[in-house]
């Protein structure tokens, strides 16, 4: 009979046993090491215990969720909160936004260059085409009516949002005329017209050609270039994906996954390092020039194109500029993102040409005919009126510049603030606030739902100036109609039944500009009727539509808070932010039985 000898010790215990031939000295050393390890372990346990105790004593953070469609002003609202109550943090990050502002400027210029390119191409082929006797317009797609399956889902009382004209049950809250939408017009005119452009515009295109690469470099500096994949319209719970026809623009965007906030800090360090080099000794200055060899080569190619005179009378560079250093490629190692500083130098060298491009009467005429001028001027991130200041080598962004800067964010962005100021109601100044800025594009709305739980307030931004615009994602859906649909779903959500809802009717400044240009609201919103075509009356009417939805669809009775805002106006918005800030704190204290 075979007998098996079983080892009573498991492998881990056996590994921890002292060696059989251990000497007294080795034993003493081992025991000292074990004692030290136990001491470190006990210290770690004590720190964890103290951390848990401190976390229990720490005031619970106030969580605020910002909702709204794309380009509604959510990120700008976050900046206004930071500007008003966490200014030290705002100042710390302000200079880092220089790269974003430069990207906005370059992107606007490249947009104009694209328009000029199409216009010049059309003018060159125009003599070979027969001239039409009357203009014709492309047929407009009508707003998609609810399909049978969608209507059935809506009849069940769910929060599905339809793309038709009926927004709220059997009551017509907002009636959109499907045939009235100037925003839907094609950029390409359907009739030939004499172009005011000439060969000097072609030469200017060549002089500004390096800005194409600069845009790509800046996007790379800010994080992995992200463009939205085509997402389409369909049934519409606002946090669900869409799955039928439509089209999306390709705009650079950043996500929380790309680490764009840390990229901003790296860009900032690159700017600061470059300035330290420029203020240093001659040897350091030579090192900077060597590191920017690629910049010099691009500038030299531009100067060759510019000889002997700019087509707009812009003075050319001195001839001795051609003698700049030829050596050196690559970056400033260990100094953040050198390509951002290199981009700033090239942008500075292009400043006069960019200003000449924007000021040229022929360019303005082309943009006006294609309805691009107003879109550029009223769009986010517009800095063409400030080219000389923004493109300067020593440019430092102002508070207003940062608020106006456009950086499209996708996904969920989390911002944590410890406010500097003590509120009038006496809540401690160092209480942490967490603001969640969730992406407003339709492809991002599926990410909203998880954030409906455990929040103290929800700020909903509805841009009311876009009553005559269509969604970029689906040109069959009016933007104001889309905001009303999302607002209805938010108000009716049971998860948000006890959450304080705050409505920002945003972009009132753009609404006033549109009406001053003669745009008739009743042409786009037929239910507006014969009411005065004035900004104040229009805003009042839209506010009542949102209020009616709020009252009808809220699961519980609650107070309606709404504000007419223009979040790029920092002074006016500061008053609104203060009222919202104190209102949220009061509600928080009521919920905590403090008030």
Order of alpha helices (4+ residues) and beta strands (2+ residues): alpha-alpha-beta-alpha-alpha-alpha-alpha-alpha-alpha-beta-alpha-alpha-alpha-alpha-alpha-alpha-alpha-alpha-alpha-beta-beta-beta-beta-alpha-beta-alpha-alpha-alpha-beta-alpha
